[in-house]
Amino acid sequence: MVRENKTSDNSIRWMILAGELLALNAALLTMSYVYKSMGNATTPHYKRLMVLMSLVYILCDIQSRHHIYDRFVRGDQLLRSFLFSTTLFVVLSLMVMWVFRWPLMTWDFMLPFYGFIILFLFFYRWTLRKCIKWYRKRGRNTMTVIFIGNINVASELYKTMESDPTTGYKVKGYFADEPRTNVTGENYLGKPEEALDYIENHQLHQVYCLLPSSQNDLINKLMQTCTNNIVRYNHIPDSFNYQRHTMALNLMDGTPVFCLHNEPLSMLGNRIIKRTFDLIVSSIFLLTIFPIVYIVFGLLIKLSSPGPVLFKQKRSGLNGKEFYCYKFRSMRVNVDSDKVQATKNDPRKTRIGEFMRRTSIDELPQFINVWLGNMSIVGPRPHMVMHTEQYSQLISSYMVRHFAKPGITGYAQVTGFRGETSELWQMEGRIKKDIWYIEHWSFALDLFIIWKTIYNGIIGEENAY
């Protein structure tokens, strides 16, 4: 029997695209009215321009990787998709108009138009994303699913689907050799073999199979049953039972190979984008704002206690290579600076040092490190060499954070793991966030982290000491 949603994701996609095209053409009509009132254009040009712009926009939308109707999509992914599609739209439409010598291609028309439409589309998509989540929360556009096999392998996915109605999933339960003990709220449906009859006799959209390859016969029967009943079959490899983070699937001569750590920054193009941004921003900052900051806080630091304005310390960087990290000195000169982390009421801190640490001003000299190339604006925070030696023995995945350049700010710092790590779980949480950043890097994610850092610096943070 055919299984389908009352409102499919595909229908939602075309409805959203239709709305965006209406917004695009509404912007053109608005510009047409304003421009015509100034005596600069005639109506026929706008009719042809509306057709051209609509076709270009549809092409750019097709190229977008993430959409606001996706069930599992992060905010930074949506931002990156939006930046990509709108930039492509602007570039392609300008190229087409230049090639065909379009009569309306004047900056006094195009700049206001592009500015208006980009701003409008941003808020349109943001609002629609909220509406779609609300719509699914009310039980519409849902996908009914079951899990088959060792549910421990995908416990986080199961929990998210079951507890977050905005994703639009309805988990009927799971089939396994034995029900999970000490877990409440989960619906155990029976043995894995019993899933075959269940798929035949229930309305389902997706099946998530977690069976090991040793049960190949049952897996083949499940795939065939799903195919016959038009149910989407998804397989989660049992390797995730012992390696629980993102792994990239590559095909090498037709053979599937899982890569343990997938790093977007291993691609030359991404490294060029990140390094170019670092150079431009650090150069502008060091030539304009930093001299003023250095004079003002340098004087205050000198007045607060004897010693140098800048404090430098060996830290672990890219590929474990050591470098000197620069900061404004926020403490009195002491022999424990390379051994002991700052604590909340650390007596070594000066009064101006307390303020600088709370507002992150003490980190600003690290733009020198960014310009030199041993740091980036965004990345895992560089740790003291002693901490690298210590925690690499305690946390198995600790050294993965050195696959990327350290940063002035990082994903861990803006998601609750800033400051002292007095207990092991705090460092483990920080490392988990650092690795997530390395494996999910995007330029949009960097922009989000920078904005979040500035915001936290203004309102203050509890762990900033």
C-alpha positions as CSV (number, residue, x, y, z in Angstrom):
1,M,0.0,0.0,0.0
2,V,1.2,3.6,-0.6
3,R,2.2,5.5,2.4
4,E,2.3,9.3,2.2
5,N,1.8,12.4,4.3
6,K,-1.3,14.5,3.9
7,T,1.1,17.4,3.2
8,S,4.5,16.2,1.8
9,D,7.8,18.0,2.3
10,N,7.9,18.5,-1.5
11,S,4.6,20.4,-1.4
12,I,5.9,22.6,1.4
13,R,9.0,23.3,-0.6
14,W,7.1,24.5,-3.6
15,M,4.7,26.6,-1.5
16,I,7.8,28.3,0.1
17,L,9.4,28.9,-3.3
18,A,6.1,30.3,-4.6
19,G,6.0,32.7,-1.6
20,E,9.6,33.8,-2.2
21,L,8.8,34.5,-5.9
22,L,5.9,36.6,-4.8
23,A,8.2,38.5,-2.5
24,L,10.7,38.9,-5.2
25,N,8.1,40.3,-7.7
26,A,6.5,42.5,-5.0
27,A,9.9,44.1,-4.5
28,L,10.2,44.6,-8.2
29,L,6.8,46.2,-8.4
30,T,7.6,48.5,-5.5
31,M,10.8,49.6,-7.2
32,S,8.9,50.0,-10.5
33,Y,6.5,52.4,-8.8
34,V,9.2,54.4,-7.1
35,Y,11.5,54.4,-10.2
36,K,8.7,55.3,-12.6
37,S,7.5,58.2,-10.4
38,M,10.9,59.6,-10.9
39,G,10.5,59.5,-14.6
40,N,13.3,57.0,-15.2
41,A,11.6,53.9,-16.6
42,T,8.7,52.4,-18.4
43,T,6.4,49.5,-17.3
44,P,7.3,46.9,-20.1
45,H,10.9,46.7,-18.9
46,Y,9.7,45.6,-15.5
47,K,7.5,42.9,-16.8
48,R,10.4,41.3,-18.6
49,L,12.7,41.8,-15.6
50,M,10.2,40.0,-13.4
51,V,10.3,36.9,-15.6
52,L,14.1,37.0,-15.8
53,M,14.6,37.5,-12.0
54,S,12.1,34.7,-11.3
55,L,13.9,32.2,-13.5
56,V,17.3,33.1,-12.0
57,Y,16.0,32.8,-8.5
58,I,14.4,29.4,-9.1
59,L,17.8,28.2,-10.4
60,C,19.6,29.5,-7.3
61,D,17.0,28.0,-5.0
62,I,17.6,24.6,-6.6
63,Q,21.3,24.9,-5.8
64,S,20.6,25.6,-2.1
65,R,21.7,22.7,0.1
66,H,19.6,23.2,3.2
67,H,16.0,24.3,3.3
68,I,13.8,25.7,6.0
69,Y,11.5,22.7,5.8
70,D,14.2,20.2,6.6
71,R,13.4,18.3,9.8
72,F,17.0,18.3,11.1
73,V,18.7,21.5,10.2
74,R,20.8,23.9,12.3
75,G,20.5,27.7,12.3
76,D,24.0,28.1,10.9
77,Q,23.2,25.7,8.0
78,L,20.1,27.8,7.1
79,L,22.2,31.0,7.3
80,R,24.9,29.5,5.1
81,S,22.3,28.3,2.6
82,F,20.7,31.7,2.5
83,L,24.0,33.6,2.0
84,F,24.9,31.1,-0.8
85,S,21.6,31.3,-2.7
86,T,21.2,35.2,-2.4
87,T,24.8,35.8,-3.4
88,L,24.4,33.5,-6.4
89,F,21.2,35.2,-7.3
90,V,22.8,38.7,-7.2
91,V,25.8,37.6,-9.3
92,L,23.9,35.6,-11.9
93,S,21.1,38.2,-12.4
94,L,23.7,41.0,-12.8
95,M,25.7,38.9,-15.3
96,V,22.5,38.1,-17.4
97,M,21.5,41.8,-17.4
98,W,25.0,42.9,-18.4
99,V,25.2,40.3,-21.2
100,F,21.8,41.4,-22.7
101,R,22.4,45.1,-22.0
102,W,19.4,45.4,-19.8
103,P,18.1,49.1,-19.8
104,L,17.4,49.0,-16.1
105,M,20.8,48.0,-15.0
106,T,21.7,51.2,-13.1
107,W,23.1,51.3,-9.5
108,D,20.5,53.7,-8.3
109,F,17.9,51.0,-9.1
110,M,19.8,47.7,-8.4
111,L,21.3,48.6,-5.0
112,P,18.0,49.5,-3.3
113,F,16.3,46.5,-5.0
114,Y,18.9,43.9,-3.9
115,G,19.1,45.4,-0.4
116,F,15.3,45.3,0.0
117,I,14.8,41.8,-1.4
118,I,17.6,40.2,0.6
119,L,16.4,41.8,3.9
120,F,12.8,40.8,3.1
121,L,13.7,37.2,2.2
122,F,15.7,36.8,5.4
123,F,12.8,37.7,7.6
124,Y,10.4,35.7,5.4
125,R,12.5,32.5,5.7
126,W,13.0,33.0,9.5
127,T,9.2,33.5,10.0
128,L,8.4,30.5,7.8
129,R,10.8,28.3,9.7
130,K,9.0,29.2,12.9
131,C,5.6,28.5,11.3
132,I,6.7,25.1,9.9
133,K,8.0,24.0,13.4
134,W,4.7,25.2,14.9
135,Y,2.7,23.4,12.2
136,R,4.5,20.1,12.9
137,K,4.2,20.5,16.6
138,R,0.4,20.5,16.1
139,G,0.7,17.0,14.5
140,R,0.7,18.0,10.8
141,N,3.3,17.0,8.1
142,T,4.4,14.1,10.3
143,M,6.5,11.0,9.5
144,T,5.8,7.8,11.3
145,V,8.9,5.7,12.1
146,I,10.1,2.6,13.9
147,F,13.6,1.5,15.0
148,I,14.9,-2.1,14.6
149,G,17.9,-3.5,16.4
150,N,20.2,-2.2,19.1
151,I,18.5,1.1,20.1
152,N,21.5,2.1,22.2
153,V,23.4,2.8,18.9
154,A,20.9,5.6,18.0
155,S,19.5,6.5,21.4
156,E,20.1,10.3,20.9
157,L,18.3,10.2,17.5
158,Y,15.4,8.2,19.0
159,K,15.1,10.6,22.0
160,T,15.1,13.7,19.7
161,M,12.5,12.3,17.4
162,E,10.3,11.2,20.3
163,S,10.7,14.3,22.5
164,D,10.8,17.1,19.9
165,P,7.5,17.4,18.1
166,T,8.8,20.2,15.9
167,T,10.8,17.7,13.9
168,G,7.5,16.1,12.7
169,Y,8.4,12.6,13.6
170,K,6.1,10.1,15.4
171,V,8.1,7.2,16.8
172,K,5.9,4.1,17.2
173,G,8.6,2.2,19.1
174,Y,11.4,-0.2,18.5
175,F,12.1,-3.9,17.8
176,A,15.0,-5.5,19.6
177,D,16.1,-8.8,21.1
178,E,15.3,-7.5,24.6
179,P,13.7,-4.3,25.9
180,R,15.9,-1.7,27.4
181,T,15.9,-1.6,31.1
182,N,15.9,1.5,33.3
183,V,14.5,3.5,30.5
184,T,10.9,4.9,30.7
185,G,8.7,6.2,28.0
186,E,10.0,3.9,25.2
187,N,7.6,1.5,23.4
188,Y,9.1,-2.0,23.0
189,L,7.3,-3.7,20.0
190,G,8.9,-7.1,19.9
191,K,11.7,-9.1,18.3
192,P,13.4,-7.9,15.1
193,E,11.8,-10.6,13.1
194,E,8.4,-9.4,14.1
195,A,9.0,-6.1,12.4
196,L,8.3,-7.7,9.0
197,D,4.6,-8.2,9.8
198,Y,4.4,-4.8,11.5
199,I,5.6,-3.0,8.4
200,E,3.1,-4.9,6.3
201,N,0.1,-4.0,8.5
202,H,0.8,-0.5,9.8
203,Q,1.0,3.0,8.3
204,L,4.7,3.8,8.3
205,H,6.9,6.3,6.5
206,Q,10.4,5.3,7.6
207,V,12.3,2.4,9.1
208,Y,15.7,2.9,10.9
209,C,17.6,-0.4,11.0
210,L,20.4,-0.9,13.5
211,L,21.0,-4.6,13.0
212,P,24.6,-5.8,12.7
213,S,25.9,-7.1,9.4
214,S,25.9,-10.6,10.9
215,Q,22.1,-10.6,10.5
216,N,22.4,-10.0,6.7
217,D,19.4,-12.3,5.8
218,L,17.0,-10.4,8.1
219,I,18.3,-7.1,6.8
220,N,17.7,-8.1,3.2
221,K,14.1,-9.2,4.1
222,L,13.5,-5.8,5.8
223,M,14.7,-3.9,2.8
224,Q,12.5,-5.9,0.5
225,T,9.5,-5.5,2.7
226,C,10.0,-1.8,3.0
227,T,10.4,-1.5,-0.8
228,N,7.2,-3.5,-1.4
229,N,5.2,-1.3,1.0
230,I,6.8,2.0,-0.2
231,V,8.4,2.7,3.2
232,R,11.8,4.5,3.3
233,Y,14.5,2.2,4.6
234,N,17.4,3.8,6.6
235,H,20.4,1.8,7.9
236,I,22.6,3.0,10.8
237,P,25.9,1.0,10.8
238,D,26.7,-0.8,14.0
239,S,30.1,1.0,14.0
240,F,28.4,3.9,15.7
241,N,28.0,1.6,18.7
242,Y,31.6,2.3,19.6
243,Q,32.3,5.5,17.6
244,R,29.6,8.0,18.3
245,H,30.2,11.1,16.2
246,T,30.1,12.2,12.6
247,M,31.9,9.9,10.1
248,A,32.1,10.7,6.4
249,L,31.2,8.0,3.9
250,N,33.5,7.9,0.8
251,L,33.5,5.6,-2.2
252,M,36.9,4.3,-3.1
253,D,36.8,2.3,-6.3
254,G,33.2,1.4,-5.5
255,T,33.9,0.3,-2.0
256,P,32.3,2.3,0.9
257,V,34.8,3.6,3.3
258,F,34.0,5.4,6.6
259,C,36.4,8.3,7.5
260,L,36.7,8.7,11.3
261,H,37.0,12.5,11.2
262,N,35.5,14.6,8.4
263,E,37.0,18.1,8.4
264,P,35.6,20.7,5.9
265,L,38.8,22.7,6.5
266,S,40.9,19.9,5.0
267,M,39.6,21.3,1.6
268,L,41.9,24.0,0.2
269,G,39.0,26.3,-0.8
270,N,37.6,26.4,2.7
271,R,41.0,27.1,4.2
272,I,41.5,30.0,1.7
273,I,38.1,31.5,2.7
274,K,38.9,31.2,6.4
275,R,42.4,32.6,6.1
276,T,41.3,35.4,3.8
277,F,38.7,36.5,6.4
278,D,41.2,36.2,9.2
279,L,43.8,38.4,7.4
280,I,41.3,41.1,6.4
281,V,39.6,41.4,9.8
282,S,42.9,41.2,11.8
283,S,44.6,43.7,9.5
284,I,41.8,46.2,9.8
285,F,41.6,45.7,13.6
286,L,45.3,46.0,14.2
287,L,45.6,49.2,12.1
288,T,42.6,51.0,13.5
289,I,41.1,50.0,16.9
290,F,43.9,48.0,18.5
291,P,46.4,50.9,18.9
292,I,43.8,52.9,20.8
293,V,42.9,49.9,23.0
294,Y,46.6,49.2,23.6
295,I,47.3,52.7,24.7
296,V,44.3,53.0,27.1
297,F,44.6,49.5,28.7
298,G,48.3,49.5,28.5
299,L,48.4,52.5,30.8
300,L,45.8,51.0,33.1
301,I,47.7,47.7,33.3
302,K,50.9,49.6,34.2
303,L,49.2,51.6,36.9
304,S,47.5,48.5,38.4
305,S,50.8,46.5,39.0
306,P,54.4,46.3,37.8
307,G,55.2,44.2,34.8
308,P,54.7,44.1,31.0
309,V,51.5,45.1,29.2
310,L,51.4,41.9,27.2
311,F,51.5,38.5,28.6
312,K,52.8,35.7,26.3
313,Q,52.5,32.0,27.0
314,K,53.3,28.8,25.1
315,R,50.1,27.1,23.9
316,S,49.4,24.1,21.7
317,G,48.3,24.9,18.2
318,L,47.6,23.3,14.8
319,N,48.9,19.7,14.6
320,G,50.2,20.1,18.2
321,K,52.8,22.7,17.3
322,E,53.6,25.0,20.1
323,F,53.5,28.8,19.7
324,Y,53.4,31.9,21.9
325,C,49.9,33.2,22.5
326,Y,49.5,36.9,23.4
327,K,47.1,38.5,25.9
328,F,46.8,41.7,27.9
329,R,48.2,40.9,31.3
330,S,45.3,40.6,33.7
331,M,47.3,39.3,36.7
332,R,50.2,40.3,38.8
333,V,53.4,38.7,37.7
334,N,53.6,35.2,39.3
335,V,55.4,31.9,39.0
336,D,52.2,29.9,38.6
337,S,51.0,31.5,35.4
338,D,52.0,28.5,33.2
339,K,50.6,25.9,35.6
340,V,47.4,27.2,37.3
341,Q,44.1,28.3,35.6
342,A,42.4,31.4,36.7
343,T,39.6,30.9,39.2
344,K,36.6,32.9,40.1
345,N,38.1,34.8,43.0
346,D,41.7,34.4,42.0
347,P,43.9,36.7,44.2
348,R,46.4,37.1,41.3
349,K,44.0,39.1,39.2
350,T,44.2,42.9,39.2
351,R,41.1,45.1,39.3
352,I,41.5,46.1,35.6
353,G,42.3,42.5,34.9
354,E,39.0,41.4,36.3
355,F,37.2,43.8,34.0
356,M,39.2,42.8,30.9
357,R,38.6,39.1,31.5
358,R,34.9,39.6,32.0
359,T,34.6,41.5,28.8
360,S,37.2,39.4,26.8
361,I,39.3,42.5,26.2
362,D,42.4,40.6,27.4
363,E,42.1,38.3,24.4
364,L,42.4,41.2,21.8
365,P,46.2,40.9,21.3
366,Q,45.6,37.5,19.9
367,F,44.7,39.3,16.6
368,I,48.5,39.5,16.3
369,N,48.5,35.7,16.4
370,V,45.8,35.6,13.8
371,W,47.7,37.9,11.5
372,L,50.9,35.8,12.0
373,G,48.9,32.7,11.1
374,N,49.2,30.5,14.2
375,M,45.7,31.3,15.3
376,S,42.3,32.0,13.7
377,I,39.5,34.3,14.8
378,V,37.3,31.2,15.4
379,G,38.5,27.8,16.5
380,P,39.2,25.6,19.5
381,R,40.7,27.7,22.3
382,P,44.5,27.1,22.7
383,H,45.4,25.3,25.9
384,M,48.5,25.5,28.0
385,V,51.1,23.0,27.0
386,M,50.8,21.4,30.5
387,H,47.1,20.9,30.0
388,T,47.6,19.3,26.6
389,E,50.0,16.8,28.1
390,Q,47.6,16.2,31.1
391,Y,44.2,15.9,29.3
392,S,45.6,13.9,26.3
393,Q,46.1,11.1,28.8
394,L,42.7,11.4,30.3
395,I,40.4,12.1,27.3
396,S,40.8,9.7,24.3
397,S,39.7,12.2,21.7
398,Y,41.5,15.2,23.2
399,M,44.1,15.6,20.4
400,V,41.5,15.8,17.7
401,R,41.0,19.5,18.6
402,H,44.5,20.1,17.1
403,F,43.3,19.3,13.6
404,A,42.3,23.0,13.3
405,K,44.0,26.3,14.2
406,P,43.1,27.5,17.7
407,G,40.9,30.5,17.8
408,I,40.3,33.7,19.8
409,T,36.8,32.5,20.4
410,G,35.2,29.1,19.7
411,Y,32.0,27.1,19.6
412,A,32.6,25.7,23.1
413,Q,33.0,29.1,24.6
414,V,29.7,30.4,23.3
415,T,27.8,27.3,24.3
416,G,28.5,27.2,28.0
417,F,32.0,25.8,28.3
418,R,34.0,29.0,28.9
419,G,36.3,29.5,31.8
420,E,37.8,27.2,34.4
421,T,37.7,23.4,33.9
422,S,38.1,22.3,37.5
423,E,36.4,18.9,36.9
424,L,37.0,16.4,34.1
425,W,33.5,16.5,32.8
426,Q,33.9,20.2,32.0
427,M,36.9,19.5,29.8
428,E,35.2,16.6,28.2
429,G,32.2,18.8,27.3
430,R,34.6,21.4,25.9
431,I,36.4,18.8,23.8
432,K,33.1,17.5,22.5
433,K,32.1,21.0,21.3
434,D,35.5,21.6,19.7
435,I,35.4,18.4,17.7
436,W,31.8,19.2,16.6
437,Y,33.0,22.5,15.4
438,I,35.9,21.0,13.4
439,E,33.6,18.4,11.8
440,H,30.8,21.0,11.0
441,W,32.8,24.1,10.0
442,S,31.2,26.6,7.7
443,F,31.8,30.3,7.2
444,A,28.2,31.0,8.4
445,L,29.0,29.1,11.6
446,D,32.1,31.3,12.2
447,L,30.0,34.4,11.7
448,F,27.4,33.1,14.2
449,I,30.1,32.4,16.8
450,I,31.6,35.8,16.3
451,W,28.2,37.5,16.8
452,K,27.5,35.3,19.9
453,T,30.9,36.2,21.4
454,I,30.3,40.0,20.9
455,Y,26.8,39.6,22.4
456,N,28.1,37.7,25.4
457,G,30.8,40.2,25.9
458,I,28.2,43.0,26.1
459,I,25.8,41.3,28.5
460,G,28.6,39.5,30.5
461,E,29.0,35.9,31.2
462,E,28.9,34.0,34.5
463,N,32.0,31.9,33.6
464,A,34.1,34.9,32.4
465,Y,36.7,35.2,35.1
